[in-house]
């Protein structure tokens, strides 16, 4: 198989994984809230792709995942910018400061989850009037989403090996 075909197949698998994560968020985790918050997979998936593939490809994937997530009605349009930044940050963190291993990818995922969810909650509280409860709920949501990020690392790493 040619390298271009391998890359195309890899991005197709990443798109299918994004669709699967979106379906899990909507169909399963939205019905099983933990302490009133639901598990979020897309920001950690974007950070993990950035951590495994680099800042450029992570940012491009974050942009496309943000467009998909915002157009599906789950997130606000600000999510597009936040997920692009999360993908770039995950790649930059693992390229410049850490190695591309599980622990560094989880650190990037935790920072991306906290940043994305807390900034989205602050924007929501500012625009719609809210209190600190929204930000506290976003922090809880990020904490409860971290084990799912650990489970997502292995499929992301396997898909990354397809593209070379």
C-alpha positions in Angstrom: 0.0 0.0 0.0 1.3 3.4 -0.9 2.0 6.0 1.9 -0.7 8.3 0.7 -3.3 5.5 0.9 -2.1 4.6 4.4 -2.5 8.2 5.5 -6.0 8.3 4.0 -6.9 5.1 5.7 -5.6 6.4 9.0 -7.7 9.6 8.8 -10.7 7.5 7.9 -10.2 5.4 11.0 -9.8 8.5 13.1 -13.1 9.9 11.6 -14.9 6.6 12.4 -13.5 6.7 16.0 -14.8 10.3 16.3 -18.2 9.2 15.2 -18.1 6.3 17.6 -17.1 8.6 20.5 -19.9 11.0 19.6 -22.4 8.2 19.5 -21.2 6.9 22.9 -21.5 10.4 24.4 -25.0 10.9 23.0 -26.5 7.5 23.4 -24.8 6.0 26.5 -23.1 8.5 28.7 -25.8 11.1 28.4 -28.2 8.6 30.1 -25.7 7.7 32.8 -24.6 10.9 34.6 -22.1 10.6 37.4 -22.9 13.2 40.1 -24.9 15.1 37.6 -22.3 15.3 34.9 -21.7 13.2 31.8 -18.5 11.8 30.4 -17.0 13.7 27.5 -14.8 11.9 25.0 -14.2 14.3 22.0 -11.7 16.8 23.7 -9.6 13.9 25.1 -9.7 12.2 21.7 -8.4 15.4 20.0 -5.6 15.8 22.5 -4.6 12.2 22.2 -4.5 12.4 18.4 -2.3 15.5 18.8 -0.1 13.7 21.3 0.4 10.7 19.0 0.6 12.5 15.6 2.1 15.9 16.4 0.8 19.5 16.7 0.0 20.1 13.0 -2.0 17.0 12.5 -3.6 17.4 16.0 -4.7 20.9 15.2 -6.2 19.9 11.8 -8.0 17.0 13.5 -9.2 19.3 16.3 -10.6 21.7 13.7 -12.5 19.0 11.9 -13.7 17.4 15.1 -14.8 20.8 16.4 -16.8 21.4 13.2 -18.4 18.0 13.6 -19.1 18.4 17.3 -20.6 21.9 16.9 -22.7 20.9 13.9 -24.1 17.9 15.7 -25.7 20.3 18.2 -23.8 19.2 21.2 -21.3 22.0 21.5 -21.3 25.7 20.9 -19.4 27.2 17.9 -16.6 28.2 20.4 -15.8 24.5 20.6 -14.3 24.7 17.2 -11.5 27.0 18.4 -11.1 25.2 21.7 -10.7 21.8 20.1 -8.2 23.2 17.5 -6.2 24.6 20.4 -6.4 21.3 22.3 -5.1 19.3 19.4 -2.2 21.7 18.8 -1.4 21.9 22.5 -1.4 18.1 22.9 1.0 17.7 20.0 3.2 20.5 21.2 3.4 19.3 24.7 4.4 15.8 23.7 6.8 17.0 21.0 8.6 19.7 22.9 8.4 18.8 26.5 7.6 15.1 26.9 7.8 11.8 25.0 5.0 10.2 23.1 4.0 7.7 25.8 0.8 6.9 27.7 1.5 9.2 30.7 2.4 12.2 28.6 -0.6 11.7 26.4 -2.8 11.5 29.5 -1.3 14.7 30.9 -2.0 16.4 27.6 -5.5 15.0 27.6 -6.2 16.1 31.2 -5.0 19.7 30.4 -7.1 19.7 27.2 -10.2 18.4 29.0 -9.9 21.0 31.8 -9.1 23.8 29.4 -11.8 23.0 26.9 -14.6 22.3 29.4 -13.7 25.1 31.8 -13.4 27.7 29.1 -16.7 26.6 27.5 -18.3 26.8 30.9 -16.9 30.2 31.6 -18.2 31.4 28.2 -21.6 29.9 28.9 -21.7 31.5 32.3 -20.8 34.9 30.9 -23.2 34.8 28.0 -26.2 33.2 29.8 -25.6 34.4 33.3 -24.4 31.7 35.7 -22.5 31.1 38.8 -19.4 29.1 39.9 -21.5 25.9 39.8 -21.2 25.7 36.1 -17.4 25.9 36.3 -17.3 23.3 39.2 -19.5 21.0 37.1 -17.0 21.4 34.2 -14.1 20.4 36.5 -16.0 17.4 37.7 -16.8 16.5 34.1 -13.1 16.6 33.2 -12.1 14.5 36.2 -14.7 11.8 35.4 -13.7 11.8 31.7 -10.1 11.0 32.4 -10.5 7.2 32.7 -12.2 7.2 29.3 -9.2 9.1 27.9 -6.9 6.3 29.1 -9.1 3.8 27.3 -9.0 5.9 24.1 -5.2 6.0 24.1 -4.7 2.5 22.8 -7.1 2.7 19.7 -5.6 6.1 18.9 -2.1 4.7 19.1 -3.0 1.6 16.9 -4.7 3.8 14.3 -1.6 6.1 14.2 0.6 3.0 13.4 -1.6 2.4 10.3 -0.5 5.8 8.8 3.1 5.3 9.6 
